[in-house]
């Protein structure tokens, strides 16, 4: 439908107002907006790597940058800061995010240069007033979020080679999660060759996972 080149295209979402697809190019430091009806493709340059994007009111776009969450105006190319989670892990960037049924933004981080010797990533919950609270720490590459249809259960995955697991946690009415419990470990069934990279929850309550399959080439 749309051709690149894209450095690392992820996080595709639908904008009902614009009737267009939005996605990020993390490595290319850009957000793209594509119109499936016309084939028109727009590229918006970002000042840093960009981990996620979501449509907002009046044609603007919420973006997750290295230094926080901002509101981007495609018409003026202006950025309005929305939230800077503290303490933000040093040397990290936002990687993936999802909105829950109550409009809270859950966003995870990972090291900009890639995982090191210890898990440095964290998961934040950001409310509409810009307040951010760290919910979980000690993740390698947070790379997938989803919520049950009633919004009371959350799921988060880690796609690092030594993790490749999905965790589940309860969420109370104020957005506070319970302790995460292991939901699915992809390694035993695939020999460590399946990397969970994104998740979506169906209306039926079934969790759908998108994964990369690691293949050794001769």
N, C-alpha and C positions, 0 to 999 in steps of 0.2 A: 504493500500500500504506500509506504513512504521509504525512500532510500536515503542513506546517510551521505558521507561516513559519520558514524557515531563511535566515540571512544569507549563508553561504557553506559549503554542505554538501559534504564531501569525505571520502575515505579510508575507505570502507565495508569492514568486515571481519566475519567470522563467528565467533561464540563458540560452540564446540562444547559447553562445559559449560553455558552459559546457554541454548543453543538460541535465540540471538537475534543480531540484527545490531547492530553498533556503528559509529558514524561521528561525525565532528567537524563542528561549525559554527564555522569559524575566526573569522569576524567577530562571531558571536553569543557567543563565549567559552563554548562548551558542548560536552559530549559527550552523544550520544543513544544509547539502547538500545531497540531495537524488537523485539517478539515477533511474527513473521509468523503464528503459529498463532492468536493471540488479538487481534492488532492493538494490544496495549498498547504505549505509547510513554512512555519515561522521559527526562527531561532533567536533566543534572547540570551545574551551573554551575562554570566554571573561573575562576581568578583572573586569567588573561591570555588572549590568543589561544592557541588550541590547534591544533597542526599535524597531529597524528596520534594514534591510540589503538590499543591491542592488548589482547586479553583476557589476563589473568594468573590464577594460581591463587587459589582461595578467593574467587571472584567479584570480584576486584579488576581494575583497568584501568590499563595503562601509558599515560601521556599525555606528549606533547611540548609543553612550555610555553615561554614567552619566556625563562625563567631556568633551563631545564634539563629533564631527564626525571624524572618522578615516578611513584609508585604511588598510585593513587586508590582509596579504599574507598567504594563507593556507600552502604554502610550507615551509616557514621559521617561521611562527607564529609571524611575526613582525607587529607592528602597526605604521603607519605613520599618524600623526595628519593632518587633513584637515581643520577643522574649529572649533573655540570655540566661539559661539555666546556670545556677551556681550550687556547689562547685562544679564547673565544667571540666571534665578530665583533660589534663594538659596534653597537647599534641593530638587530640581527637577531633573528629568531625561527625556530623550527623550522617547516618547511613540509610535508615529506613524508618517509616512512620505509618501510622494509621489513626483514623478518627473513630472514637467509640460512639455509641448511640446518643450520648449526652453532649456531644460536640467537643469532648476533650481530645487533645492531640497527644498521642503516645509516640515518642521518638527515641530511637536508640543511637548510640555512638560507637565508633571504632577508631583505632589509631589511623592517622592520615597516611602514614608510611606502611601500614599493614600490621598485623599482630606481632607482638614481640615475645618476650619470654614469660609473660604473665598476662591474664585477662584484665584489660584496662577499660573496656567499654561499660556503658551504663544505660539504663532505660529511664527516661523522664516522662512525667505526665504534665502537660501544659494546659491550663484552663484559659477561657476566653479573655480574662483580664491580664494575661501574660505571666501569671504566677506559675513557676515551675518547681516540681518536687521530684527528686530522684527516687525511683521506686525500687530498682534493682541495680546491682553493680556486678563486677566480676564476670563480664561476658567478653568473648573474643571478637566475634563479628555478628552483632545483632542484625538479622537479615530476614525478617518476616514477622508480621503482627496480624492478629485476627481476634475477633470477638464473637461470642455466641449470640444468637438472635435476640435473646433477652438482655444482653449487655452485662451479664453478671459473671461471665467467665472470659478470661483473656488467654491468649496463646502467643508465645514468642519463641523464635528459633535462633539457633546459633549455627552458622555455616562454616565455622573454622574446621580444619581437617581433623583436629583432635576432639571435636565436640559433636557436630552434626546431630543435634538433638532438638526436640521441641518440648517446651515446658508449658504447663497449664497452671493458672492461678485464679482464685476467686476475687471478685471486685465488689466492694460494698457500695452503698448509695452515694458516698462522698468521693468515690474514685480511689479508695485505698485498697491495694491488693493484699491478699493473703500470701503465705509462703508458696513459692513455686514448687510444683511437683513434676517429676518426669512424666511426660505424656507419650512420647514416641522417640526411640533411639533408632536412627536409620542405619546404623553401622552393622548390626548383626545380620540383617536381611539382605544387605547389598555389599557386604565386605568392605565397607567404608568408602564406596565409590559413588554414593548419592549425596549431594550437597543441597540441603534445603535453602532456597533463596527467597521464596515469597509464599504467602498463604492468603486464602480467601475463604470466608465462611458462607456457605450456601444458605438459602432461606429455610431449608429443611434441617439445618443444624449439622450438616456434614462438613468437615474441614477439608479443604482442597489445598494441596501443597504443590508448588512448582519447584522442580529440582534440576540441578545440573548433574549430569552423569560424567564422572571422570573416566577417561579412556586412555590407556597407555598406547602410544603410537610407536611403531617400529622405527 
